[in-house]
Amino acid sequence: MLYAERMIIETDTAGNLKQLPKLPANSQIEAIFLVMEEQSQAVRQPHPDIAGKTIVVGDIFSSVSETDWNLPA
């Protein structure tokens, strides 16, 4: 069976792993490394045309039945 598990692994200034991840015993692991942008660039922000223009009026959570939110139990 094949399944994916997401891990964020950090490196030091020399590119060495700071901490080895815990992996399943007696398994073969295929790894694809995607280098993340620096934290300051990775933060998502709304488009400047809509930033700060949203106004929440009333109680948005009780406006719909809890079962309609499709949240895990």
C-alpha positions as CSV (number, residue, x, y, z in Angstrom):
1,M,0.0,0.0,0.0
2,L,1.3,3.5,-0.9
3,Y,0.4,6.5,1.2
4,A,1.8,10.0,1.6
5,E,2.9,11.7,4.8
6,R,3.9,15.3,4.8
7,M,6.9,16.3,6.8
8,I,8.6,19.7,7.1
9,I,12.3,19.1,7.7
10,E,14.7,22.0,8.5
11,T,18.4,22.3,7.6
12,D,21.2,24.2,9.2
13,T,23.4,26.8,7.5
14,A,25.5,24.0,5.9
15,G,22.4,22.2,4.5
16,N,22.5,19.4,7.0
17,L,19.3,18.1,8.6
18,K,18.7,19.6,12.0
19,Q,16.7,16.5,13.2
20,L,16.2,13.1,11.6
21,P,12.5,12.3,11.1
22,K,10.9,9.2,12.6
23,L,10.1,6.8,9.8
24,P,8.3,3.4,9.6
25,A,10.5,0.4,10.5
26,N,11.6,-2.0,7.7
27,S,10.2,0.1,4.9
28,Q,11.4,1.7,1.7
29,I,10.8,5.4,1.5
30,E,10.7,7.5,-1.7
31,A,11.3,11.2,-1.0
32,I,10.7,14.2,-3.1
33,F,12.0,17.4,-1.6
34,L,10.3,20.7,-2.3
35,V,12.3,23.6,-0.9
36,M,9.9,26.1,0.8
37,E,10.3,29.8,0.3
38,E,11.5,31.8,3.2
39,Q,8.9,32.3,5.9
40,S,8.3,36.0,5.2
41,Q,7.5,35.2,1.5
42,A,5.4,32.1,2.2
43,V,2.8,33.9,4.3
44,R,-0.4,34.3,2.3
45,Q,-2.1,37.7,2.2
46,P,-5.3,38.9,0.6
47,H,-5.1,41.0,-2.6
48,P,-4.6,44.7,-1.7
49,D,-7.9,45.6,-3.4
50,I,-9.9,43.6,-0.8
51,A,-7.6,43.6,2.2
52,G,-9.3,45.1,5.3
53,K,-12.7,45.6,3.5
54,T,-14.5,42.5,5.0
55,I,-17.0,43.2,7.7
56,V,-18.5,40.3,9.7
57,V,-22.0,41.2,10.8
58,G,-23.7,38.9,13.3
59,D,-22.9,35.3,14.4
60,I,-21.6,33.5,11.3
61,F,-21.3,30.1,13.1
62,S,-24.8,29.7,14.2
63,S,-26.2,30.8,10.8
64,V,-26.0,27.2,9.5
65,S,-26.6,23.9,11.2
66,E,-23.4,22.3,12.6
67,T,-23.9,19.3,10.4
68,D,-23.7,21.5,7.3
69,W,-20.1,22.5,8.1
70,N,-18.8,19.0,7.1
71,L,-16.3,19.0,10.0
72,P,-14.7,15.7,11.1
73,A,-16.2,14.2,14.3
